[in-house]
């Protein structure tokens, strides 16, 4: 189970009111949608959008979650994606990406002894 984004909830409630007795929020002629790809392609056609797929939407969601600084564990669960994949593919979008390295590169190392050579 995943949380429903608060901005989506009113839209789902309106869609449910238009739904069927079977309870399908999204439906075609009263029946459940069996193939998301066909329905998605039809919606893109009505919106005059080309070159977009459900994968594009997932990619965008992952990018936005990272850009907004979402915890990796939370984002990976929401997207049903492993933390390793999320970090490897989308981690560079996170505001904390390389922040510690950038801050530390100019600092003098601590607990380092300088040993002078010579006889």
Buried (B, 14 or more C-beta within 10 A) or exposed (E): EEEEEEEEEEEBEEEEEEBEEEEBBBBEEEEEEEEEEEBBBEEBEEEEEEEBEEEEEEBEBBBEBBEEEBEBEEBBBBBEBEBEEBBEBBBEBBEEBEEEEEEEEEEEEEEEEEEEEEE
